[in-house]
Amino acid sequence: MRALRRLMLILPVTAMAAGCQDPDWANRTALQVGAPRVDAAEIRERQTALFATASEERLLVEATQVLQDLGFTIEESAPRFGVLAGSKDRDATEAPEVAGQIALMVAFAVLGAQYNPTWDSDQVIRATLSTRQVSAQEASLRVSFERIVTNNRGMTRVEELTAPEFSTGFFDKVRAGLAQRT
């Protein structure tokens, strides 16, 4: 009993002493958690395009139409500030993923263990865009995409969709729409 009391006194003191080894750990951790991605500038550059002879308003109207053509529902629009956000719901279930999870469950059952299969079931794809008048004849458009995936257990995760084809494909459609209306 005496040894247990001594241990109960020593453990908190040891834990505090270990924390004193690096008094600045909390500050460093906070900076790392809130830090931008290392490639943030590169991604932002990929997500931004200049459009000649397009007013900011016209660019926002065309971008809205492209989003709607792609199946997005406009959720927020602040044309005065050049901001727009939309989303679309899609099924995220993939047969090979489900089959693999079921096979694992069966394999564990044969071994006498329990396994709870997990697979992606639903996703929401969000698009956010902003415009900025650069000069009298030029406006810029930035678009970013993300997907929020929910699995069959109700857990969600957010994935940034930063591959170049997302933004370049979108910009191509906006340019085509602007060219048609010229």
PyMOL commands that set and color helices and strands:
alter all, ss='L'
color gray80, all
select helices_A, chain A and resi 2-20+25-33+40-46+56-69+79-81+95-110+164-180
alter helices_A, ss='H'
color red, helices_A
select strands_A, chain A and resi 48-52+73-78+83-91+120-135+138-151+156-161
alter strands_A, ss='S'
color yellow, strands_A
deselect
rebuild
show_as cartoon
